[in-house]
Amino acid sequence: MGESTRTRLRRLCPSAPRGFPAPGTGTVLAGAVPRLCAGRRSEPSLRRPPVATTGRRSRMGRTAPSGRPRGRDSPPTDDRGPGADRRSGVRKPGRRMVPLGAPKLGCGRPGRVAAPPTVRAARPTHSRRSAANVPAEHASPADRVHRRGRPGRFARERPGRCRNAAVSKGALQGRQVIDARGLVVAPGFIDLHVHGQTDENYRVYAMDGVTTALELEVGVGDVPAFYSSHDGKSLINYGASASHIKARMAVMHDGGTARGTLLPLDSAGHNAASDLQIAEMRRQIEAGLAAGALGVGMGLEYTPAATRYEVLEVFRAAARYRVPVFVHTRATGISEPGSSIESYLEVIGASAITGAPVHIVHVNSTSLAATPRTLALIREAREHGLDVTTEAYPYAAGMTELASPLLDRFANGPDSMFARLMLVSTGERLTRATFAANRTPGAMVILFLNTPEMEALAVTSPLTAIASDGFLANGKGHPRTAGTSGRVLGHYVRESGQLRLVEAIRKLALMPAQRLERNAPMFRNKGRIKVGADADITVFDPATVADRATYQQPALPSVGFRHVLVNGVPVVADGVLKDGVFPGRAARGPIRAVAP
């Protein structure tokens, strides 16, 4: 009893730095997750790789290159991720010991402090891990996932905001206690890529451990209207990008604008834009960014008529506001012209020229057999200092609108290709005749074009976050909507062992937060369990967590997610979805005036 916590941790993990702060009192983070001694790796983190500079110090303590003009299109200059040496910009090597603890949550309301649930977990165990077993690209992955913090009192917060009040290994008191013994307590999962922004979709997301669902690939045309329409009505947190597709549809008078379709139907997909039209698209995009959009959404395979100059102008708008471009690349495959490599080079080149970060969506379905090559391309771009990130979903089939330009190539393809398409509304495989007959606005189709091997390569790569690309309408859609997290944790972690648990949680929670936290500071308090972080918590049983959704029954919720808290409010309790609660809050960037 006389041994201090710091001494005990030093004995259990002698490689830990001497200055590492000892935890205080509170509950334990996760019953099933051991306390870890995690080594560092030399590869960069998800965020932009560290770059040594010799510049001036800014007011915020960050290094800015000396003499660089900060003009109309000047991009961000801070290139360093967490763990970097702030004096030189170079990441320090070494090993770190990472104790895990559990959160106590504190919410604020005017005049008093509320007491939401306290999570109680089993006594932690101890294990050692060698640096060679830590996933590439991330040093101390447990630290990155759980972000342990010093426990202490929480301050009163503004209405509706709830944060972790304490993270500790001892006992804490609370009005309500969630017994998480034998379970994993993780940060709430953040999905960067969802198209279903309705209560039907939010319900299956919550049952899959997702606490924040973001529409970033396509985005929205009217950013203020999107956020106001969800205010006080959302089960989970929500957010969106400013849409290049929607701006192009409006400027080009596409028929899909009047019909309210997600993707272009005619002119926006097939007609080149004039310089004046491109300027108007950029104006609309920048208006959305000024309203707090999280980035720019761009789907080049849906707008093949967009010129390279138009692409550069969109990236320049993103660079001006220092936000990422979330892009679906122009073409897929190995054959050129129109290969995945060619398409990736287009957007990585635009990022290099303008300075705008780029996030390439679903590397698995925009690469197919070229996945090893495109992942290598992304890795090499990052090694040379470019801010390029990507994502994947754990399914071999994709889904899109049957009327979209993406499927134009099927019209002139062999008859055998149509059997790879399944009409979502009926479940039937298509023929050339039924393909033509069903190319109507709103019809959705599932594309069986990838292989399990390429799927696994993308999902398990240290470069990829996990994002579902989810969408359900009246129970119809793709199983990835309801089952992405469950499949990653059930199949890739427990059954096949292709991912370690801490790696999976990093992909589901921390990596998405890191992608956004530079331009949207609120994400610095998401994707981690630490004192002061938003109380978005997912508690699941590692022995039973699994997906149940199928291509025939895509809306079946996952199992094994025992508790899900959004801003401290339980939305899933004892595995049952709660009705009539709407704790979701807007996830957005700063609101500012449109730059001159």
NORTADA-V359949 format. One record per residue. RES is the residue in one small letter. PHI is phi in degrees with one decimal (999 if undefined). PSI is psi in whole degrees, -180 to 180 (NA if undefined). BURIAL is + if it has 24 or more other C-alpha atoms within 12 Angstrom, else -. Layout:
[[RES/PHI/PSI/BURIAL] [RES/PHI/PSI/BURIAL]]
This chain:
[[m/999/-22/-] [g/-79.4/-10/-] [e/-78.8/125/-] [s/-71.8/161/-] [t/-60.2/-41/-] [r/-62.8/-42/+] [t/-65.5/-42/-] [r/-63.9/-43/-] [l/-65.3/-36/+] [r/-64.5/-40/+] [r/-67.5/-40/-] [l/-74.0/-29/-] [c/-137.6/79/+] [p/-63.6/-17/-] [s/-80.9/-4/+] [a/-68.8/147/+] [p/-61.6/145/-] [r/-64.2/-30/-] [g/-87.4/7/-] [f/-67.9/126/-] [p/-70.0/140/-] [a/-81.2/146/+] [p/-72.2/160/+] [g/-101.1/-144/+] [t/-100.1/151/+] [g/159.6/-162/+] [t/-97.9/170/+] [v/-90.1/144/+] [l/-63.6/-52/+] [a/-146.3/126/+] [g/-68.2/-35/+] [a/-95.0/-10/+] [v/-100.1/123/+] [p/-73.1/158/+] [r/-68.5/137/+] [l/-118.2/144/+] [c/-106.4/104/+] [a/-113.6/130/+] [g/-85.6/167/+] [r/-92.5/153/+] [r/-116.3/163/+] [s/-86.9/-15/+] [e/-76.7/156/+] [p/-73.0/164/+] [s/-81.3/-178/+] [l/-59.5/-37/+] [r/-73.4/176/+] [r/-56.7/135/+] [p/-60.3/147/+] [p/-65.5/140/+] [v/-130.1/127/+] [a/-70.8/135/+] [t/-134.3/165/-] [t/-131.6/69/-] [g/-121.1/-174/-] [r/-78.9/162/-] [r/-91.9/131/-] [s/-83.2/176/-] [r/-64.1/-28/-] [m/-89.5/7/-] [g/82.7/13/-] [r/-105.9/154/+] [t/-87.6/130/+] [a/-117.6/138/+] [p/-57.7/137/-] [s/-70.5/139/-] [g/74.2/7/-] [r/-82.8/129/-] [p/-66.8/143/-] [r/-112.0/70/-] [g/-91.3/-158/-] [r/-60.7/-39/-] [d/-112.4/24/+] [s/-69.9/126/+] [p/-85.4/175/+] [p/-62.0/157/+] [t/-121.3/-13/+] [d/-83.7/113/+] [d/-100.6/8/+] [r/-105.5/141/+] [g/-93.6/-180/+] [p/-63.5/145/+] [g/91.8/-3/+] [a/-79.4/153/+] [d/-73.2/115/-] [r/-71.0/-14/+] [r/-82.1/-36/-] [s/-117.0/-14/+] [g/80.6/5/+] [v/-104.0/131/+] [r/-68.0/132/+] [k/-83.7/141/+] [p/-77.8/175/-] [g/135.2/-179/-] [r/-122.2/152/+] [r/-136.4/140/+] [m/-93.9/136/+] [v/-124.1/101/+] [p/-79.4/147/+] [l/-108.9/141/+] [g/-137.0/177/+] [a/-115.4/153/+] [p/-87.1/146/+] [k/-108.8/138/+] [l/-104.6/140/+] [g/-127.9/128/+] [c/-115.3/155/+] [g/-118.9/139/+] [r/-136.3/160/-] [p/-56.4/123/-] [g/86.5/-10/-] [r/-156.2/169/-] [v/-112.3/125/-] [a/-84.1/165/+] [a/-129.0/91/+] [p/-76.6/-176/+] [p/-63.0/147/+] [t/-101.9/137/+] [v/-97.6/123/+] [r/-111.3/129/+] [a/-125.1/174/+] [a/-71.1/163/+] [r/-62.1/132/+] [p/-71.8/156/+] [t/-106.2/178/+] [h/-124.4/143/-] [s/-147.7/160/-] [r/-111.0/149/+] [r/-136.4/140/+] [s/-82.0/158/-] [a/-60.0/-29/+] [a/-66.6/-21/-] [n/-93.6/-5/-] [v/-76.1/135/+] [p/-59.2/143/+] [a/-58.8/152/+] [e/84.9/-16/+] [h/-131.9/124/+] [a/-81.9/146/+] [s/43.5/68/+] [p/-62.6/-31/+] [a/-65.2/-40/+] [d/-62.7/-41/+] [r/-67.3/-34/+] [v/-76.9/-48/+] [h/-98.3/-22/+] [r/46.4/62/+] [r/-57.1/148/+] [g/-136.6/165/+] [r/-76.2/126/+] [p/-70.5/155/+] [g/178.8/-173/-] [r/-74.6/150/-] [f/-103.0/149/+] [a/-83.9/157/+] [r/-64.5/135/+] [e/-109.0/168/+] [r/-69.3/161/-] [p/-54.6/137/-] [g/84.2/-8/+] [r/-98.6/134/+] [c/-133.5/132/+] [r/-130.4/162/+] [n/-67.8/128/+] [a/-91.3/-29/+] [a/-156.1/146/+] [v/-131.4/117/+] [s/-158.3/173/+] [k/-104.0/-6/+] [g/-98.4/-162/+] [a/-91.0/140/+] [l/-125.5/157/+] [q/-106.3/147/+] [g/-157.0/155/-] [r/-64.1/-34/-] [q/-130.3/132/-] [v/-118.0/127/+] [i/-95.6/118/+] [d/-80.7/107/+] [a/-109.5/23/+] [r/-62.4/131/+] [g/81.6/0/+] [l/-111.0/171/+] [v/-105.4/127/+] [v/-101.8/116/+] [a/-127.1/161/+] [p/-60.9/148/+] [g/-58.1/141/+] [f/-77.3/145/+] [i/-116.6/120/+] [d/-103.6/113/+] [l/-76.0/-11/+] [h/-142.7/85/+] [v/-132.6/140/+] [h/-103.0/-19/+] [g/-83.9/101/+] [q/-111.2/53/+] [t/-128.9/167/+] [d/-62.0/-36/+] [e/-56.6/-44/+] [n/-73.0/-42/+] [y/-59.5/-35/+] [r/-65.2/-43/+] [v/-75.1/-30/+] [y/-62.0/-47/+] [a/-60.4/-40/+] [m/-69.7/-10/+] [d/-105.2/13/+] [g/85.8/4/+] [v/-85.3/128/+] [t/-110.6/-13/+] [t/-138.9/122/+] [a/-121.2/124/+] [l/-122.8/134/+] [e/-96.2/94/+] [l/-115.2/-23/+] [e/-73.3/-59/+] [v/-81.8/-46/+] [g/79.8/-168/+] [v/-129.5/154/+] [g/-81.0/-42/+] [d/-111.3/95/+] [v/-64.8/-49/+] [p/-59.1/-39/+] [a/-65.3/-39/-] [f/-59.9/-50/+] [y/-67.2/-42/+] [s/-66.6/-32/-] [s/-69.9/-21/-] [h/-101.5/-8/+] [d/-61.9/120/-] [g/75.2/7/-] [k/-125.2/12/+] [s/-114.0/133/+] [l/-68.0/-36/+] [i/-129.4/173/+] [n/-69.5/150/+] [y/-139.7/157/+] [g/-173.9/169/+] [a/-156.4/163/+] [s/-99.5/168/+] [a/-83.5/129/+] [s/-92.6/121/+] [h/-68.5/-39/+] [i/-59.8/-48/+] [k/-66.8/-38/+] [a/-64.0/-41/+] [r/-66.8/-41/+] [m/-61.5/-41/+] [a/-68.9/-46/+] [v/-68.6/-37/+] [m/-90.2/3/+] [h/55.3/49/+] [d/-70.3/145/+] [g/-63.0/-23/+] [g/-69.6/-21/+] [t/-63.9/-48/+] [a/-67.7/-34/-] [r/-81.4/-13/-] [g/73.6/28/-] [t/-76.7/156/+] [l/-68.6/-36/+] [l/-123.5/163/+] [p/-63.3/152/+] [l/-107.9/-32/+] [d/-146.8/-93/+] [s/-61.7/-37/+] [a/-67.6/-24/+] [g/-87.8/-30/+] [h/-116.2/-10/+] [n/-109.1/136/+] [a/-72.1/147/+] [a/-96.6/148/+] [s/-77.6/170/-] [d/-60.8/-39/-] [l/-64.7/-40/-] [q/-67.2/-39/+] [i/-64.3/-40/+] [a/-62.6/-39/+] [e/-68.7/-38/+] [m/-58.9/-46/+] [r/-63.1/-39/+] [r/-61.1/-44/+] [q/-65.3/-40/+] [i/-62.9/-45/+] [e/-67.2/-32/+] [a/-62.6/-40/+] [g/-66.0/-39/+] [l/-65.9/-39/+] [a/-65.1/-25/+] [a/-86.2/5/+] [g/102.2/12/+] [a/-58.5/148/+] [l/-82.0/-5/+] [g/167.2/-162/+] [v/-117.3/129/+] [g/-94.6/135/+] [m/-145.6/123/+] [g/-119.5/88/+] [l/-69.9/-27/+] [e/-71.7/-19/+] [y/-93.0/-14/+] [t/-129.2/63/+] [p/-63.5/-18/+] [a/-79.3/-8/+] [a/-63.6/128/+] [t/-81.2/168/-] [r/-63.0/-34/-] [y/-64.6/-41/-] [e/-61.5/-42/+] [v/-59.9/-45/+] [l/-61.8/-40/+] [e/-64.5/-38/+] [v/-65.3/-44/+] [f/-64.7/-35/+] [r/-65.3/-37/+] [a/-62.1/-43/+] [a/-64.2/-42/+] [a/-63.3/-36/+] [r/-61.3/-37/+] [y/-99.9/4/+] [r/58.4/49/+] [v/-126.2/159/+] [p/-77.0/158/+] [v/-102.2/122/+] [f/-97.8/108/+] [v/-123.1/134/+] [h/-92.2/116/+] [t/-68.0/170/+] [r/-73.7/-35/+] [a/-150.0/165/+] [t/-132.8/140/+] [g/129.2/-177/+] [i/-100.7/-33/-] [s/-71.0/142/-] [e/-115.4/151/-] [p/-73.1/165/-] [g/87.8/30/-] [s/-88.8/166/+] [s/-63.6/-41/+] [i/-59.9/-47/+] [e/-58.1/-43/+] [s/-68.9/-39/+] [y/-67.5/-39/+] [l/-61.3/-35/+] [e/-59.3/-49/+] [v/-81.9/-33/+] [i/-66.8/-37/+] [g/-64.3/-41/+] [a/-63.1/-38/+] [s/-64.7/-43/+] [a/-64.1/-39/+] [i/-71.2/-43/+] [t/-94.8/-24/+] [g/88.9/0/+] [a/-76.2/133/+] [p/-62.3/152/+] [v/-130.0/135/+] [h/-118.6/115/+] [i/-89.5/121/+] [v/-78.8/156/+] [h/25.0/76/+] [v/-57.2/-29/+] [n/-65.1/-47/+] [s/-87.7/-15/+] [t/-94.4/4/+] [s/-125.6/-39/+] [l/52.7/-121/+] [a/-66.9/-17/+] [a/-87.7/8/+] [t/-53.9/-45/+] [p/-58.9/-37/+] [r/-71.9/-42/+] [t/-71.7/-36/+] [l/-63.5/-40/+] [a/-63.8/-38/+] [l/-63.7/-44/+] [i/-63.6/-44/+] [r/-60.7/-44/+] [e/-67.0/-38/-] [a/-61.9/-43/+] [r/-66.6/-39/+] [e/-62.7/-24/+] [h/-97.7/16/-] [g/92.4/7/+] [l/-87.2/144/+] [d/-89.5/84/+] [v/-124.1/126/+] [t/-131.6/171/+] [t/-154.5/-180/+] [e/-150.0/170/+] [a/-153.0/159/+] [y/-120.7/153/+] [p/-89.5/48/+] [y/-138.9/150/+] [a/-86.9/-13/+] [a/-108.3/149/+] [g/-112.0/-175/+] [m/-151.1/144/+] [t/-157.1/177/+] [e/-77.2/135/+] [l/-64.7/-28/+] [a/-85.3/-2/+] [s/-72.6/153/+] [p/-59.9/-20/+] [l/-55.6/-32/+] [l/-96.8/8/+] [d/-59.9/-32/+] [r/-65.3/-22/-] [f/-70.2/-28/+] [a/-59.8/-33/-] [n/-105.4/11/-] [g/-89.1/178/-] [p/-70.2/156/-] [d/-59.2/-32/-] [s/-63.2/-24/-] [m/-67.3/-31/-] [f/-67.6/-27/+] [a/-67.0/-15/+] [r/-84.0/-2/+] [l/-107.9/133/+] [m/-121.6/124/+] [l/-71.3/123/+] [v/-63.5/-40/+] [s/-66.0/-29/+] [t/-119.9/-20/-] [g/81.3/4/+] [e/-83.2/146/-] [r/-79.5/144/+] [l/-90.3/158/+] [t/-118.1/176/-] [r/-58.2/-40/-] [a/-68.9/-47/-] [t/-72.5/-27/-] [f/-60.5/-49/+] [a/-66.6/-39/-] [a/-69.1/-28/-] [n/-101.2/7/+] [r/-78.3/69/+] [t/-118.2/156/-] [p/-56.9/132/+] [g/93.5/-17/+] [a/-70.5/130/+] [m/-108.9/148/+] [v/-137.5/142/+] [i/-98.5/134/+] [l/-110.8/116/+] [f/-94.6/82/+] [l/-116.9/-17/+] [n/-102.6/178/+] [t/-119.2/155/-] [p/-57.7/-32/-] [e/-66.1/-44/-] [m/-70.3/-36/+] [e/-57.8/-51/+] [a/-64.0/-39/+] [l/-60.5/-43/+] [a/-70.1/-45/+] [v/-65.5/-38/+] [t/-89.4/-6/+] [s/-62.6/138/+] [p/-65.6/-10/+] [l/-83.2/-18/+] [t/-102.2/132/+] [a/-79.7/169/+] [i/-103.1/128/+] [a/-144.2/141/+] [s/-85.9/-30/+] [d/57.3/43/+] [g/-85.3/150/+] [f/-165.8/127/+] [l/-127.7/145/+] [a/-141.0/114/+] [n/55.5/41/-] [g/78.8/0/+] [k/-105.9/144/+] [g/158.8/-144/+] [h/-113.4/141/+] [p/-62.5/-18/+] [r/-63.3/-23/+] [t/-61.6/-48/+] [a/-93.8/-19/+] [g/-122.4/5/+] [t/-59.2/-53/+] [s/-64.9/-43/+] [g/-60.8/-38/+] [r/-70.0/-41/+] [v/-61.5/-48/+] [l/-75.2/-34/+] [g/-81.0/-53/+] [h/-81.2/-55/+] [y/-75.6/-29/+] [v/-92.4/-60/+] [r/-79.0/-48/-] [e/-80.6/-52/-] [s/-95.1/-20/-] [g/67.5/19/-] [q/-75.9/-20/+] [l/-127.1/144/+] [r/-84.3/155/+] [l/-56.5/-46/+] [v/-65.7/-33/+] [e/-66.7/-42/+] [a/-63.6/-43/+] [i/-65.5/-38/+] [r/-58.7/-44/+] [k/-68.4/-33/+] [l/-85.8/-26/+] [a/-124.6/-56/+] [l/-75.1/-47/+] [m/-58.9/-43/+] [p/-61.5/-40/+] [a/-63.9/-41/+] [q/-64.6/-34/+] [r/-61.8/-31/+] [l/-106.1/-17/+] [e/-69.6/-22/+] [r/-70.5/-43/+] [n/-94.2/-18/+] [a/-128.1/88/+] [p/-57.3/-22/-] [m/-59.4/-25/+] [f/-75.4/-7/+] [r/-68.0/-18/+] [n/-106.9/18/+] [k/-124.8/161/+] [g/76.9/5/+] [r/-138.1/158/+] [i/-111.5/108/+] [k/-154.6/162/+] [v/-61.7/131/+] [g/90.1/-10/+] [a/-74.4/155/+] [d/-58.5/141/+] [a/-83.8/58/+] [d/-98.4/111/+] [i/-130.8/137/+] [t/-122.0/125/+] [v/-117.8/122/+] [f/-138.3/160/+] [d/-94.4/111/+] [p/-66.2/-17/+] [a/-83.8/-19/-] [t/-125.6/-13/+] [v/-58.9/133/+] [a/-167.7/159/+] [d/-89.1/150/+] [r/-121.5/-16/+] [a/-64.1/142/+] [t/-128.5/173/+] [y/-67.8/-24/+] [q/-86.6/-32/-] [q/-129.8/76/+] [p/-74.9/-12/+] [a/-97.2/5/+] [l/-66.5/124/+] [p/-73.0/157/+] [s/-68.5/164/+] [v/-119.3/160/+] [g/97.2/-11/+] [f/-86.6/104/+] [r/-82.2/-40/+] [h/-142.8/138/+] [v/-134.4/125/+] [l/-114.9/134/+] [v/-118.6/116/+] [n/51.5/41/+] [g/81.8/-4/+] [v/-101.8/125/+] [p/-65.1/125/+] [v/-108.9/-20/+] [v/-129.6/126/+] [a/-131.6/125/+] [d/53.8/37/+] [g/79.6/6/+] [v/-115.6/131/-] [l/-70.4/134/+] [k/-91.0/141/+] [d/-98.8/153/-] [g/75.6/16/-] [v/-116.6/138/-] [f/-136.9/67/+] [p/-84.3/-2/+] [g/-62.0/142/+] [r/-124.5/160/+] [a/-68.3/131/+] [a/-105.7/109/+] [r/-150.9/166/+] [g/-86.8/-175/+] [p/-62.7/143/+] [i/-95.1/127/-] [r/-147.8/169/-] [a/-72.1/151/-] [v/-62.6/128/-] [a/-63.0/142/+] [p/-70.2/NA/-]]
